[in-house]
Amino acid sequence: SFVSGHADGCIYRYTFPEMDGRSRPVQGTVAQVDFVPYALGWGEHIAAAGSSKQVVFFTPQGSRVQEIDYNTDGLLADHDDDGKTNANEQLRDFTVAAFNPSGRTVVVGN
């Protein structure tokens, strides 16, 4: 099986038939997000990220597990010389996601 992201924000799961011919290929919508999910990975959960500066995690059945929003979670806070907090504008679209072999850790990048 693999997941695929589309311009309308839909994430589809495709499952290939078994080699013995007893099963058929299956496809279906897993989830939908408010951005184009350029970066997709599938480990313990499905991770989706894109241009929204968010990383959203889903179960293989499509239930939302967690969302990390780099716009509002203060994770990109930067301080100037006066000690004021400024939003860090250096983060760009997430374009790649990769899980480690155990499927418990994901890295997203741009």
Sequence and secondary structure as in RCSB ss.txt:
>XXXX:A:sequence
SFVSGHADGCIYRYTFPEMDGRSRPVQGTVAQVDFVPYALGWGEHIAAAGSSKQVVFFTPQGSRVQEIDYNTDGL
LADHDDDGKTNANEQLRDFTVAAFNPSGRTVVVGN
>XXXX:A:secstr
 EEEE TTSEEEEEE   TTS S  EEEEEEE SS   EEEESSSEEEE TTSEEEEE TT  EEEEEETTTSST
TEEE TTS EEE TT     EEEE TTSS EEEE 
